Amino acid sequence: MSKTYTGSCLCGTANFELKGEFKKFFLCHCSRCQKTSGSAHCANLFAPGAQLNWLSGAENLQFYQHPETNFSLTFCRSCGSNLPTDLPARGLVKVPAGSLNTPVEISPQAHIFTDSRGNWDQGFVDVPSFEKMPS
């Protein structure tokens, strides 16, 4: 059964609707995802055969394809947020989980490209957590 999800960028310029179903959810630790996220990994959902519609801000999107690789991303030119990328040649839409405004039922299924994991990306279970910025 196809569901409808909505999402946006940080500044609210780009808004989208996705009709489809998420089949895969990976936490990617490749060096390219580290560079684009500025973090340990990207959290990407994959929706084969989904329909992506831009409700606003399509003119403010920038697409980037890394040379000689399958790595690509779409982002907002104003705030830099990673946004969904329609990949028709692969028959799917890649959606950064953090760009969604609606909940998803699927949980991450795997950490991938862990051979590129940063040496600081370990032992998070032992790191204290806070609900807000600690003082």
QUINORLIN-V882968 format. One record per pair of residues at least 24 apart in sequence whose ideal C-beta (glycine too) atoms are under 7 Angstrom apart, sorted by the first residue. I is the first residue (numbers start at 0). J is the second residue. Records with the same first field share a line. If there is no record, write none. Layout:
I=J + J
//
This chain:
4=99 + 101
5=100 + 101
6=98 + 99 + 100
7=98 + 100
8=75 + 78 + 80 + 82 + 98
9=78 + 80
10=75 + 77 + 78
12=56 + 59 + 75 + 77
13=53 + 55 + 56 + 59 + 60 + 75 + 82
14=54 + 55 + 56
15=51 + 52 + 53 + 54 + 82 + 83
16=52 + 54
17=46 + 49 + 51 + 83 + 92 + 94
18=49 + 50
19=46 + 48 + 49 + 50 + 92
20=46
21=45 + 46 + 103 + 105
22=46 + 47
23=108
24=105 + 106 + 107 + 108
25=107 + 108 + 109 + 111
26=107 + 110
27=111 + 112
28=110 + 111 + 112 + 113 + 115 + 116 + 120
29=112 + 115
30=115
31=65 + 70
33=117
35=72 + 81
39=117 + 120
41=95
42=95 + 96 + 97 + 107
43=93 + 94 + 95 + 96
44=94 + 96 + 103
45=91 + 93
46=91 + 92 + 94
47=90 + 91
48=90
49=91 + 92
51=83 + 85 + 92
//
